[in-house]
Amino acid sequence: MAITGTPGTGKSTAAKLLDGRGYYVVYLDQLAEERKLITGVDQARGAREVDVERLDQGIQVPVKLGFLVSHYAHLMSVDIAIVLRCHPRILAKRLRFRGWSDAKVRENVEAEAIDVITQEAVGRLPLRRGKRCARVAEYRDRLHGRYGLGRCRLLRLGDRDPQHRCAGRPWDPR
C-alpha cells in the first residue's frame, strides 16, 4: 500500500502512527539513499532524483500489509494508494516553515491545487472492480478528525464506485 502526496501533506506523520501500531513501514527516500539509488539533483527544482524503477524492483515486503511512504510511492508496484491532501494555504505555511524557497513552495502548492499526485496514481493503478472494498469516507474522516492530517483519498484497485455495496462502512487496514 502506498502512502503518497505532495511534500508537506502529512505522509511521515501518518506513517509514524502506523509504525507505532506495529505495521510494516518502508520510507522510500531512506531506502533509496541506503541503496545508492539517488541518481542526481535537479538544480532548477532543488530536488533529489531517484531511480524509481530500480527501487521498485528491489523492494520486498515480508508481510501481507505493508506501507511504502514517499511523494512517489504511488509509482511503486502497489495495490492501493492513499493520497494525502492538504489545503494549499496550509501546505505553503508548512513548506515555508521547513525553509523551502518561494519557487519550490509555489511549485508544490500548485501541484497540490491541481491534484497532480492523485492524477498520477489513478493513471498508474489499473482501476477495476475488486473482491474487497476499501471504505473510503470513514477512513478519510478518521485520519482527518483524529490526526488533523488534511483531506485524504484512498484509491484501490477497483471499488471506486460510491454506490458499491460497501460504500460508507468503516474500513480498518488490519
PyMOL commands that set and color helices and strands:
alter all, ss='L'
color gray80, all
select helices_A, chain A and resi 11-20+28-34+52-58+73-75+88-97+102-113+116-124+136-147
alter helices_A, ss='H'
color red, helices_A
select strands_A, chain A and resi 2-5+24-27+38-42+47-50+66-69+80-84+152-156
alter strands_A, ss='S'
color yellow, strands_A
deselect
rebuild
show_as cartoon
